Structure formats: structure tokens, C-alpha cells
């Protein structure tokens, strides 16, 4: 087992690698988006449903990440949205080459490259980099979270009815309908709801205090591996999938501590466990 001191040093180095590699992948994604705007055709496929899209750029960005990690961290496992993978002993990297692919396809500038280092399934370092704005979100377990080097801290809304909440929806129409019903009921309990299309960036938004909370059902590890760490290190109360069945078996939530408990209770009341 690593000592606490040694872990701190190792995790800081892992965070450096995460930011470096995610930035390189974000540059590839940005250049591809510019080329598309200039007329280069975008090759698009689908995965689970016709609305669940994947592009050639997703694959290219993930290949770049895997290649660079093999050079910088040889022998470590990688789990990616497009090429899969499994956890190994020691460090495993979890990558979403474009979180918010639909936004990327439409040119809506809220998408990012997400890269986290995990040990035993727990994120210990991570970075989320936005290709369009160039913003770099970063966190180290026990070392805080930053945006472009500036420390992050979550908000502190005094009541649930003054809470701005982010959320997201599934690709499958039937489940999306159930999620919409829950969100519609939740609106009576909170200030308002936002839906941006990128789980990683929604989690980062909680870290920055741009929204007070975020919840979603059905996320995969690459969606939350880096963003949830960033939110937690900024002070959010984070619920990972599988840890709160009463709110749904695949429930993810990050919330300011002042509203985390009442938000959870309201979501259960609004039918979250049945989504």
C-alpha cells in the first residue's frame, strides 16, 4: 500500500499527465471542429440508439490518448468510451475523448476531453479540458481542484428552492421520458434546471459554483471519472453510481453540502428511483 505522503506525490504526477494528454487531445478535437466549419465532411456513426452518435474524431482523439499514455505511463491499463478496456492492478486511466459528442457535431461549444487516473476504481487524479475555450479543469485527490490554476470552491445556497440544478438525459427515448417526468416534478422544488449535454462539464460547473448541483442517471465511468473528482475536491458532496440505490441504481449526483440532503430527498419524492 502507498503511504499518504507517497500517494500525494504520485497523484500530483498523475494529474500532470492527465492535463498534458487531455490538452493534446483537446487540440486535436479543436482543430477537427475548425476543419468541419471550413467544410471538411464529418463522419458520424451511431451506437446504442440513432441519437447516440460517435464520430471519427472521437476515435482519433481516443487513439491519441492511448498512444501518449503508452509513452508516458507504459504498462498501465486504459478504459475508453470508444475502445473499452478493463481495470488493471495499480493505475488505470479512464478517458472520454469527447464528452458531449452531440454538442460537438452541432458546433455547440460545450464539450470536453475527460481523463482520470483511478486506483481500485477510485479516481485519484484527473483533468477535463475544453477544446473551444481552452479551459483546463484539474484535481488531485486530497489536493483540491483548479480551473486554469485558480482554486475552485462550490456554492452554498441557503435553501433547496434557491438551488440551480444541472441534469442530463438518456439516449433511449423511453428512459428519457421518465427522466423528463422526474425533472418536471423537481422544478417545483428548486430555482431552475439546466441541461448542457456534457456530464463532465456539468460536474465541473458544480465545482466552480456555476450551478449548485447536478444529477443524472445512467452515466458510464468515463462520463464522471474526472469531473466527479473535480467536484468533490471543490467541496461538493458526490454520489457515484451504485452507492445510493434509494435514488436509483445508476444515480450520480454532485451538490453543494448545504443542499445535498434535501435535493436527494426531493429527487426520491419525484420518482428518481423509478427512472
N, C-alpha and C positions, 0 to 999 in steps of 0.2 A: 504493500500500500504506500502511496505517496504521502509524505509528511505535508502538513499545511503550508509550510514555507516553500517546499519544493513545488507543490501544486500551483502556488501563486506565480512562481517563475515560469513554469511550463505553460500555464494558461495564458499568461501575457504573451508568450511567444506564439501560441496558437492563434491568439487574437490578431497578432501582426500578420500571420499568414492568411487568416480569413479575410482581413481587409485588403491585403495586397491582391489575392487571387480574385476576390469578388470585384475589385475595382477593374482588373484587367478584363474580366468577363463583361462587366458593365460597359466598358469602352467598345467591345465587340458589338454588344446589343445596340448601343447608341449609334454606332456607325451604320449598322444594318437598318435602323429606323430612318436615318437620314437618306440612305440609298433608296429605301422604299418611297419616301417622299419625293425623291427625284425620278421615280418611275421604274425602279427595279422591281420585277414581279416578286410577290411574297408567296412562297409555297406553304400551304396550310393543309393539315390533316385533322382528324378528329379521333377522340379516344372513347370515353365512356358513353357519351351522347353526341348528337350533332352540334350541341352548344359548347362542348368541352374540347376546345381546339388546342392544337400543338403546331408549331411552325418549325421550319428548317433552322431558324435562328435559335430556338430552344435547344435543339440538338447540338448545334455548333457551339453554343455557349457552355453546355454541359461537357462536351468533349474538351474544350479549353480548360475548364476547371479540373477535370480528371487528369489531364496531361500535366498541368502545373503542380497539382498536389503530388503526383508521382515523382516529380523532380524535387520538390521542396520537402515532402514528407513521405519518402519511399516506404512501401510496405504497409501503409495504413489503408483501411477499407474506406470505400466511398459509397454512399447511398444517394441516388439522384432520382428526381421525378421521372426522367425520360428513360434512363438505363437501369434503374433498380439498384439492387445490391443488398447486403446484409451486414449487421454489426459484427465486428471482429473484436479480438482482445485488444485492450488499450484504446487508442483513439480511433474513432470512426467519424468521417466527415459526412454531413448531410447537406445536400445542395438543391436549391430550386433555381434553375438557370434563368427563368423569367417568372417571377411571381406576379401574376396579373397579365397573363398572355392575351386575354381578350382585349384588355386596355391597350396593350402593345399593338395588336392588329388594327385597332381603330385609330391609333395615334393619340389616345388619351394618356397624358403623361404621368400616370400613377402606376408604375410597375417597377420592379427591382430585381436584383440578383441577391439571393439569400444564401449564406454559407455559415454553417456552425460545426464546431468540433464537439463531439459527445464522448463521454466515458461511461460505460454501463448504461447507455440510453439517456444520460443526463447531459444537457448542454453545459459546457464549461467555458466556451468562448464562441463569439460569433460576430458577423458583420452583415449588414444589409446596405447595399449601395444602389442608388438611383441613377440610371443612365442619363436621364434628361437633365435633371438639376445638378447631378454630381454629388449630392449629399451622401455622407458616409455615416451610418449609424454603427455603433460598436459597443460590445460589452464583454467583460470578463467576470466570471463567477466570483463574487466576493469583492470585486474591484470597481463596481459601478458601471454606468452606461454613459456614452457620449454621443453627441451629434457634431460632426466636424471638429472634434476635440473639446467641445463645451459640455460640461456635466449636465445630465438630464435629471429631472425630478417630476413625478406625477403631480396631478392637480389634487385638490381637496374640496370637492363640492360638499356643502353642508347637508344636503338632503337629496334623496333619490329623484324627486321631481325637478331638481335643478341639474340633473346629470345628462350630459350629451353622450350618447352611446353609438358606437360603431358596430356594424354586423356584416354578415355575408350570407350568400345563399348557395345551395347545391346546384349542380348542373341538371340533375334529374327533375323533370317538371313536377311530378307528384310530391316529392320531398320539398321542393322549393315552395309549393303551395302551402304545405304545413308550416314551413318556416315563416312564410308571409303572414299566416294567421297569428302565430305567436308574436311576431314583431308588431302587428297591428294592435294587439291587446296590450303589449308593453308600452306603446305610445301614450297610453293613459296614465302611466306611472312615471315617465321621465320627461326631460325637457324636449328632446327630439332624438331622431335616429339618423345616422349617416351610413351610406353603403358605397364604398370606394372601389372594390374589386381586387384588392390585394391584402391578404391576411397579414403578411409580413409587415407591410407599411402601416396597417391599422394598429398592430401591436406597437410599432414604433411611435405612432401618434399618441397612444396612451402614455408611453414613456415621456414624451415631450409635453404632455398636458394639452394637446390639441383636441383630444376627446378625453372624457373622463373614464370611459370603459369601452370594452369591445368584447363581443361574444360571437361564437359561431359553432355550428355542429358540422361534423364530417371532414374536419381538416386532416391532412396527412402530415407526417413528421416534417417533411421539407417545408411545409407551409409555416410552421410555428417554431422550428428548432432554434433559429437565431432571434426572431422577433420576440418570442416569449421570454428569452433570457434578457434581452434589452429592456423589456417592460419590467421584469422582476427586479433587475439591478437599478432601475429608476424608482423603485419603491412600490410597484403595483403588486396586488395580490393576484397570483396567477394560478389558474386551474388547468391542468393538462388533460388531454383525453384519457378516459379510463379511471380517473381519480374521484369523480363525483357522479355516480350513476343516477342519483336522485334528480340531477339536472340533465341527464342524457348520457348514454354510454360513451359517446364521442364528442363530449362538450368541452370546448376551450373557452376560457374567459380570462381577461386581464382587466383589473379595475382598481381605481384609487381606493385605498383602505377605508376611507370614510363611507363608501357606498357599496363595497364588495358584498357584504352580507345581505342588505336589503335588495340589491339587484338580483342576487341568486334566488332569494325568496320570491321576488316578483316574477322571474322567469319560470320558476316551477309552477307558480299560480297560473301563469299564462300558457302553460302546456309544453314547456321545453322538453320534459322527459318523454313526450309522445312524438317528438319530431322524427 
